[in-house]
């Protein structure tokens, strides 16, 4: 059977992994291009066994990079989320983890001019999906993105070089408003009322209080996944709010086509808990505990776009994360410490002093080039 080939690079960025393509290497025909994405990941199988995905939402990702036509950006970054056991192709959201890898890709592929004696460079990125500017500080070694280092992140065993990721004015990327449905709203599911907050920061997220779901927030992902009622409630919540916010035209399409957004999370006040690896986290070491669902499955860690969103939501008056965390905004910005299934992540964030608006969010990641070569796609 004949197969077509396309140049492809695989990167890990943070706790995600994706297939990276130069825009110039992809066919212009949408149908052929999307076949490359689906077959490259192996999206039609739950296990992704026939492609390079990993059977999870954080490894079923594609990135398209192009030299930017914008005078104030170096590259354009387009993110694509692929399905797990389905042929879903979603361009609506973005991936915060892979933002670090976009900077590495730009350097490693010679899209940015660097010299061998430079220690770092700032790559300015236009994120096509959310129409926001990113600044990625890429550590360098011998003219390439540096890999080795002592910086550690939860969810990745090996330490690495530290990449800084910042998103300017991150609110309203999809709905034009940071809080399009007010700070808190009520949704009725199966005759029970749930209070939620819908925040559009980087990617749109829905937040509910863990207590309203009869959870503490410290449960292991496997335990939650075994409760079909909780998983269905979270998915019903996502679908209804996707329609209410205008992210999906109908409930049926929200359930079948628009699966990637909004993401759903439940949060709780700080309590002592065990990570998925058995490490004990003390309640005094972080500000808010959170779990999230992505593509109908509990996320192994917590999506970076969600960490950025949640840090901002903690500073917005009246939201559920704000009421749970009880964090007060500081004029010059601050760190918000978020507990998730594999540890604690600290996010840089600054709220406007004049309005319910976030000036910037940012964090530190590691990234690694894993392989490059030809991706083979069946013709039939």
C-alpha positions as CSV (number, residue, x, y, z in Angstrom):
1,X,0.0,0.0,0.0
2,X,1.4,3.4,-1.0
3,X,1.9,5.9,1.7
4,X,2.6,9.7,1.5
5,X,5.3,11.2,3.6
6,X,5.6,14.6,5.3
7,X,8.4,16.0,7.4
8,X,7.6,15.9,11.1
9,X,9.2,16.7,14.4
10,X,8.1,15.4,17.8
11,X,8.6,17.6,20.9
12,X,7.7,17.3,24.5
13,X,6.7,20.6,26.0
14,X,5.9,20.6,29.8
15,X,3.7,17.6,30.3
16,X,2.4,17.4,26.7
17,X,3.8,15.8,23.6
18,X,2.9,16.8,20.0
19,X,3.7,16.4,16.3
20,X,5.2,19.6,14.9
21,X,4.9,20.6,11.2
22,X,6.2,23.5,9.2
23,X,3.2,25.1,7.5
24,X,5.2,25.0,4.2
25,X,5.5,21.2,4.4
26,X,1.7,20.6,4.7
27,X,-0.6,20.3,1.7
28,X,-3.0,23.2,1.2
29,X,-6.0,20.9,0.8
30,X,-7.8,20.8,4.1
31,X,-9.0,17.2,3.7
32,X,-5.5,15.8,3.1
33,X,-4.0,18.0,5.8
34,X,-6.4,16.8,8.4
35,X,-5.9,13.2,7.3
36,X,-2.2,13.7,8.1
37,X,-3.1,14.9,11.6
38,X,-5.6,12.1,12.3
39,X,-3.5,9.3,11.0
40,X,-0.3,10.8,12.4
41,X,-1.8,10.6,15.9
42,X,-3.9,7.5,15.2
43,X,-6.9,9.3,16.6
44,X,-9.5,6.8,15.4
45,X,-8.2,4.2,18.0
46,X,-8.6,4.8,21.7
47,X,-5.1,3.5,22.2
48,X,-3.6,5.6,19.3
49,X,-1.9,2.3,18.4
50,X,-1.8,3.1,14.7
51,X,-0.1,6.5,15.1
52,X,2.2,8.5,17.4
53,X,-0.3,9.6,20.0
54,X,-0.4,8.2,23.5
55,X,-4.1,7.6,24.1
56,X,-4.4,10.7,26.2
57,X,-5.5,14.3,25.6
58,X,-2.0,15.6,26.4
59,X,-0.4,13.4,23.8
60,X,-3.0,13.8,21.0
61,X,-1.8,17.1,19.8
62,X,-0.5,18.7,16.6
63,X,1.3,22.0,16.2
64,X,1.7,24.0,12.9
65,X,4.5,26.6,12.8
66,X,5.0,29.4,10.2
67,X,7.3,32.4,9.9
68,X,5.0,35.2,11.0
69,X,3.9,38.0,8.6
70,X,3.3,40.2,11.7
71,X,6.0,42.7,12.2
72,X,5.9,42.2,16.0
73,X,6.1,38.4,16.0
74,X,8.7,35.9,15.0
75,X,6.5,32.9,14.3
76,X,2.8,31.9,14.1
77,X,1.7,29.0,16.3
78,X,-1.5,27.0,15.5
79,X,-2.6,24.3,17.8
80,X,-4.8,21.3,16.9
81,X,-6.4,18.9,19.4
82,X,-7.1,15.4,18.1
83,X,-9.7,12.9,19.3
84,X,-9.2,9.8,21.4
85,X,-11.0,7.0,19.6
86,X,-12.8,9.5,17.4
87,X,-11.9,11.7,14.3
88,X,-12.3,14.9,16.2
89,X,-10.1,17.8,14.9
90,X,-10.4,20.9,17.1
91,X,-8.7,24.2,16.4
92,X,-10.5,26.3,19.0
93,X,-8.3,26.1,22.0
94,X,-4.5,26.2,22.6
95,X,-1.9,24.3,24.5
96,X,0.1,26.1,27.2
97,X,2.6,23.2,27.6
98,X,3.6,23.1,24.0
99,X,4.1,26.9,23.9
100,X,7.6,26.2,25.4
101,X,8.2,23.7,22.6
102,X,7.2,26.2,19.9
103,X,10.1,28.4,21.1
104,X,12.5,25.4,21.0
105,X,11.2,24.4,17.5
106,X,11.7,27.9,16.1
107,X,15.3,28.0,17.4
108,X,16.2,24.4,16.4
109,X,14.7,24.7,12.9
110,X,16.7,27.9,12.2
111,X,13.7,30.2,12.2
112,X,15.4,32.5,14.7
113,X,18.9,33.9,14.4
114,X,21.0,32.9,17.3
115,X,24.8,32.7,17.9
116,X,26.6,29.8,19.6
117,X,27.6,32.1,22.6
118,X,24.1,33.2,23.5
119,X,22.6,31.9,26.7
120,X,18.9,32.6,25.9
121,X,16.7,34.4,23.5
122,X,13.1,35.7,23.6
123,X,10.9,34.4,20.8
124,X,7.7,36.4,20.2
125,X,4.9,34.1,19.1
126,X,1.4,34.9,17.6
127,X,-1.0,32.2,18.8
128,X,-3.4,31.9,15.9
129,X,-6.1,30.0,17.8
130,X,-6.6,32.5,20.6
131,X,-5.2,35.6,18.8
132,X,-2.8,36.5,21.6
133,X,0.9,37.3,21.8
134,X,3.3,35.0,23.7
135,X,6.8,35.6,24.8
136,X,8.9,32.5,25.1
137,X,12.3,32.8,26.8
138,X,14.3,29.9,25.3
139,X,17.5,28.8,27.0
140,X,20.3,28.1,24.6
141,X,23.4,25.9,24.3
142,X,25.7,25.9,21.3
143,X,23.1,27.7,19.2
144,X,20.2,25.3,19.9
145,X,17.5,25.1,22.5
146,X,19.0,23.8,25.7
147,X,17.6,20.5,27.0
148,X,19.5,19.6,30.2
149,X,19.2,21.5,33.4
150,X,18.2,21.3,37.1
151,X,14.6,22.7,36.7
152,X,11.9,20.2,37.7
153,X,8.2,20.2,36.9
154,X,5.5,17.8,38.3
155,X,4.5,15.2,35.7
156,X,8.0,14.8,34.1
157,X,10.6,12.6,35.8
158,X,13.7,14.2,34.3
159,X,14.8,17.7,35.1
160,X,15.6,20.1,32.3
161,X,16.4,23.7,31.2
162,X,13.9,26.3,32.2
163,X,11.7,28.0,29.6
164,X,9.7,31.0,30.5
165,X,6.2,31.3,29.0
166,X,4.2,34.6,29.2
167,X,0.8,35.4,27.7
168,X,-0.1,39.1,27.5
169,X,-3.7,40.2,28.0
170,X,-5.0,36.6,28.1
171,X,-8.7,37.2,28.7
172,X,-11.6,36.9,26.2
173,X,-9.7,34.8,23.5
174,X,-12.8,33.0,22.4
175,X,-15.8,34.9,23.8
176,X,-14.3,38.5,23.8
177,X,-14.9,38.7,27.5
178,X,-13.0,37.4,30.5
179,X,-16.2,36.6,32.4
180,X,-18.9,36.3,29.7
181,X,-21.5,34.7,31.9
182,X,-20.8,36.8,35.1
183,X,-18.6,35.7,38.0
184,X,-21.0,32.9,39.0
185,X,-24.0,31.3,37.4
186,X,-26.4,28.4,38.1
187,X,-27.0,25.3,35.9
188,X,-29.6,22.6,36.6
189,X,-28.7,19.1,35.7
190,X,-31.1,16.2,36.4
191,X,-33.1,18.5,38.7
192,X,-30.1,19.5,40.8
193,X,-28.6,23.0,40.8
194,X,-24.9,23.5,40.3
195,X,-23.1,26.8,40.8
196,X,-20.3,27.4,38.3
197,X,-17.9,30.0,37.0
198,X,-17.1,30.3,33.4
199,X,-13.7,32.1,32.7
200,X,-12.3,32.8,29.3
201,X,-8.5,33.2,30.0
202,X,-6.2,31.5,27.5
203,X,-8.7,28.7,27.1
204,X,-12.3,28.8,28.3
205,X,-12.8,26.8,31.6
206,X,-15.8,25.9,33.7
207,X,-15.2,25.7,37.5
208,X,-17.4,24.1,40.1
209,X,-16.8,23.5,43.8
210,X,-15.7,19.9,44.5
211,X,-18.1,19.9,47.5
212,X,-21.1,20.4,45.2
213,X,-20.1,17.1,43.5
214,X,-19.8,15.4,46.9
215,X,-16.0,15.3,46.4
216,X,-13.1,16.6,48.6
217,X,-10.9,17.4,45.6
218,X,-8.2,15.0,46.9
219,X,-9.5,11.9,45.2
220,X,-7.3,10.0,42.7
221,X,-8.2,10.3,39.1
222,X,-8.9,6.6,38.8
223,X,-11.4,6.8,41.6
224,X,-13.3,9.7,39.9
225,X,-13.2,7.9,36.5
226,X,-14.9,4.9,38.1
227,X,-18.0,7.0,39.1
228,X,-20.1,7.3,35.9
229,X,-22.5,9.8,37.5
230,X,-19.8,12.3,38.3
231,X,-18.2,12.0,34.9
232,X,-21.6,12.3,33.2
233,X,-22.4,15.4,35.3
234,X,-19.1,17.0,34.4
235,X,-19.7,16.3,30.7
236,X,-23.3,17.5,30.8
237,X,-22.1,20.7,32.5
238,X,-19.4,21.2,29.8
239,X,-22.0,20.7,27.0
240,X,-24.6,23.0,28.3
241,X,-22.2,25.8,29.1
242,X,-20.5,25.3,25.6
243,X,-23.9,26.2,24.2
244,X,-24.7,29.0,26.7
245,X,-21.4,30.7,26.1
246,X,-21.6,30.4,22.3
247,X,-18.7,28.0,21.9
248,X,-21.0,25.4,20.4
249,X,-24.2,25.9,18.3
250,X,-26.2,23.1,19.9
251,X,-26.0,20.5,22.6
252,X,-25.7,17.7,20.1
253,X,-22.8,19.4,18.4
254,X,-21.2,20.2,21.8
255,X,-21.3,16.4,22.5
256,X,-20.2,15.2,19.1
257,X,-18.0,17.9,17.5
258,X,-17.0,20.6,20.0
259,X,-15.4,18.3,22.6
260,X,-12.2,20.3,23.4
261,X,-13.8,23.4,24.9
262,X,-14.7,24.5,27.4
263,X,-12.6,22.4,29.7
264,X,-14.2,21.5,33.1
265,X,-12.5,21.7,36.5
266,X,-13.6,21.3,40.1
267,X,-11.7,23.1,42.9
268,X,-11.4,22.9,46.6
269,X,-9.7,24.7,49.5
270,X,-6.2,23.5,50.4
271,X,-6.1,20.2,52.2
272,X,-3.4,17.6,52.8
273,X,-3.5,15.2,49.9
274,X,-1.4,12.5,48.1
275,X,-0.2,12.9,44.6
276,X,-0.6,10.1,42.0
277,X,2.9,8.9,43.0
278,X,2.1,8.8,46.7
279,X,3.9,12.1,47.7
280,X,2.2,13.9,50.5
281,X,1.3,17.6,49.8
282,X,0.7,19.8,52.8
283,X,-2.2,22.3,52.8
284,X,0.0,25.2,53.8
285,X,2.2,24.7,50.7
286,X,-0.4,25.8,48.1
287,X,-3.4,28.1,47.5
288,X,-6.0,26.0,45.7
289,X,-6.6,22.3,44.8
290,X,-7.8,21.5,41.3
291,X,-8.7,18.6,39.1
292,X,-9.8,18.8,35.4
293,X,-11.5,16.8,32.6
294,X,-10.3,16.9,29.0
295,X,-11.9,15.1,26.1
296,X,-14.1,13.2,28.6
297,X,-11.2,11.9,30.7
298,X,-9.6,13.1,33.9
299,X,-6.4,14.9,33.0
300,X,-3.3,13.1,34.4
301,X,-1.9,16.4,35.7
302,X,-3.6,19.7,34.8
303,X,-3.4,21.4,31.4
304,X,-1.1,24.5,31.4
305,X,-3.8,26.5,29.7
306,X,-6.0,25.6,32.7
307,X,-3.3,26.5,35.2
308,X,-3.0,29.9,33.6
309,X,-6.8,30.3,33.5
310,X,-7.2,29.2,37.2
311,X,-4.5,31.5,38.4
312,X,-6.3,34.4,36.8
313,X,-9.7,33.2,38.0
314,X,-8.4,33.2,41.6
315,X,-8.0,36.9,41.4
316,X,-11.3,37.8,39.8
317,X,-13.9,38.9,42.3
318,X,-16.8,36.5,43.1
319,X,-15.7,33.5,41.0
320,X,-15.7,30.1,42.6
321,X,-11.8,29.9,42.5
322,X,-11.6,33.3,44.1
323,X,-14.0,32.4,46.9
324,X,-12.3,29.0,47.5
325,X,-8.7,30.3,47.5
326,X,-9.4,33.7,49.2
327,X,-6.5,35.2,47.3
328,X,-6.2,39.0,47.3
329,X,-4.6,40.7,44.2
330,X,-1.3,42.4,44.6
331,X,-0.5,45.6,42.6
332,X,2.7,44.3,41.1
333,X,1.6,40.8,40.4
334,X,2.0,37.6,42.4
335,X,2.5,33.8,42.3
336,X,-0.6,31.5,42.7
337,X,0.3,28.0,43.9
338,X,-2.0,25.3,42.4
339,X,-2.2,21.8,43.8
340,X,-3.0,19.1,41.1
341,X,-2.7,15.3,40.8
342,X,1.1,15.3,40.5
343,X,2.2,18.2,42.7
344,X,2.2,22.0,42.9
345,X,2.7,24.5,40.1
346,X,3.3,28.2,40.7
347,X,1.8,30.6,38.1
348,X,2.8,34.3,37.6
349,X,-0.2,36.5,37.3
350,X,-1.2,40.2,37.5
351,X,-4.7,41.6,37.7
352,X,-5.6,45.1,36.5
353,X,-6.2,47.5,39.4
354,X,-9.0,49.2,37.4
355,X,-11.2,46.3,36.2
356,X,-11.9,42.6,36.4
357,X,-9.2,41.9,33.9
358,X,-5.9,40.0,33.9
359,X,-2.8,41.8,32.6
360,X,-0.6,38.7,32.1
361,X,-0.2,35.1,33.1
362,X,3.0,33.0,32.9
363,X,4.9,30.0,34.1
364,X,8.1,27.9,33.7
365,X,8.3,24.7,31.7
366,X,10.9,22.4,30.2
367,X,11.0,21.1,26.6
368,X,12.8,18.4,24.6
369,X,13.1,17.6,20.9
370,X,12.4,13.8,20.7
371,X,12.7,12.9,17.0
372,X,12.6,14.3,13.5
373,X,12.0,12.6,10.2
374,X,9.3,11.5,7.8
375,X,5.8,10.8,9.0
376,X,4.1,8.1,6.9
377,X,0.4,8.4,6.1
378,X,-1.7,5.7,4.3
379,X,-3.1,6.8,1.0
380,X,-6.4,4.9,1.2
